Amino acid sequence: MGQKGPTFSDAKFYDYPILAGKTFHRDFSTEGISKVGAPLAGAFSRQFSFKVLPVFEREGLWFSEHLDMSDARFGRAWQIYTESFADYERRTFLEQGTVHSHPNYRFSAILDGDAIVGVLACWSLSGFWLVEHVAIDSRQRSSGLGSRVIRLLQEHVKGPIMLDVEPLYADPHAERRVAFYERLGFHFCGEPVSLPPYEGKPEAPSHLMAWPHALDAEGRACAVATIEREVYGLGTCASRACAV
């Protein structure tokens, strides 16, 4: 698609290819994915649907495909990324180069028409989506774009979404961030979790937020284990149940 902008209005990206008349329901249970309807068949692979397809909102907001690090749009999105997150909250450029090629990782520019207004980095994991980073350009904040971004993601993922936030006491803006996601239907998990830090960064406590359903203790433990296993290559669900 290059720099020409949207050419169609109904593209979706999902964990699994979605064809007319076929749907999947996913939840946080340890049983994993419950399939509804006939088995899927078609030419689209999971990686293609997740990494390549852009996503469009009717009003002009859209997510690019997974960006190549040589793409000029990546440079602008990376600038927003580094300006929006404290050092300990983000990957170094070198570390990003390693994770960027992971088949279940997507780094997209958020665009409003032709203008890059933000960045979205997320993972397609077993049983849920993990939003690792989402940020709006500082010049565009308080414009309603953040809510539109999350609603667009909720509309197209069609399954559970999880993200982590700082403890409420971490900084003056932490409580406001939690309230922002709660207004969009996310549930704050009151028990802190410990996730692996980025390379060379100190470990810090965080809290999970989940949509559309709240997490119980078992769901929280398995969510942490899934993140550690599929994002960081660590352990198993059973061995990490004590991490929360």
Secondary structure by P-SEA (a helix, b strand, c coil): ccccccccccccccccccccccccccccccccccccccccccccccccccccbbbbccccbbbccccccccaaaaaaaaaaaacccccccccaaaaaaacccccbbbbbbbccccccbbbbbbbcccbbbbccccccccccccaaaaaaaaaaaaccccbbbbbbcccccccaaaaaaaaaaaabbbbccbbbbccccccbbbbbbbbbbccccccaaaaaaaaaaaaaacccccccccccccc
